[in-house]
């Protein structure tokens, strides 16, 4: 009986760890900063996007820090939009790389707007959405994530949530620097594109179109996706503490 009681106590301690919002706050802030710094210093297009994924993981951690209604909605929407944004951006980069159209560096995409204006336009939208430009799905997700921090700050009366929201907003602005680099070289580069035709496989073309539609639709008409997020988290909210409602 003593052994059973001891094992039950140990099991309870293991399965019910305490959540530290301060720890999550510092992890989120550090993740955003490290990802942004690494992306800014990159010339390789695939590595740049990979390091920016670290920063975006930090934005998703904001939902865990907020741990409330708005943060939960932001988590669901941003996860969905992030799949579309990354699938589209990496799809274009990898496709062009395999066809020998570009090299590894961002500057190698110079002149893509002349050679393939449709692909350049899609890449531009993917980059602007990753940055969080209003009218895109990326903006909707980041809006709810930041608003979750503001709401949590009002609920708990603690200013560090405001500081984290401000830090995240500053890094969102900084991220536009390396995302707009793609647009700059595609449309304003001084290199002349060659005449080689560029074709995409039906599967890749479909993936890019689906990604583009998903980003635009969520950015312009997010209400259905907000409703889905509310339904996903409503069972949790029903049994949560008042701070989560």
C-alpha positions, 0 to 999 in steps of 0.5 A: 500500500505504501509503495502504491501511494508513493508511486501515485504521488510521483505520477501526480507530480510528473503528469501535472507540471506547473506552467511558468508564464515568465519562463515562456515569456523569455523563451518566446522573446529569445526565440523571436530575436534569435530567428530574426538575427539569423535570418537578417545575416543570411544570403542563402534563400533556403536558410533565410526562410528556415531561420525565419521559421525559428522566429515564427515559432517564437510568435506561436509561443506568444499564444502559450504566454497569453493562454487566453481566448485571443491567444488560442484563436491566434494560435490556430489561425497562424498555424494554418496560415504558416503552413500556406506561407511556407508551402508556397515560399519553399515551393517556389524556391525549390522549384526554381533551384531544381530547374537551374533558374536560380542559385542558392542566394536571394540575389539569384532571384533577380529578374524573376518578375520579367521571366515569370511574373505570376510566380514573382507575384505569388512569392511577393504575397507569401513574403508580405504575409510572412511579415504580417502585412494587413490584408494577408493571413499572416496579419490576422494571425499575428493580430490575435497573438498580440491582442492575446498578450494585451488582454492577458495584461489587462486581466493580470495587471502585469506590465511584462505582457505589454513589454513582450507584445512591444518586443514582438511588434518591433521584430515584426517590423524588422522581419520585413527587411529580409522578406522584402529583399525577395521582392526587391531583387525580383522587381528592382534587380538590374540583371536581365532574365534569360529567355528559357521557358519556365514551367511547373508541374501540375502538383506544384502549381496546385499547391501554390494556388491553394496556398495563395488562396488560403492566405488571401481568403484568411486575410480578407475574410477570417470569420469562418476560421475564427469560428473554427478556432472558437469551436476547437477551444470551447471545451477547454474554455468551459473547464478553464480558469476565469483568466482563460475565458 
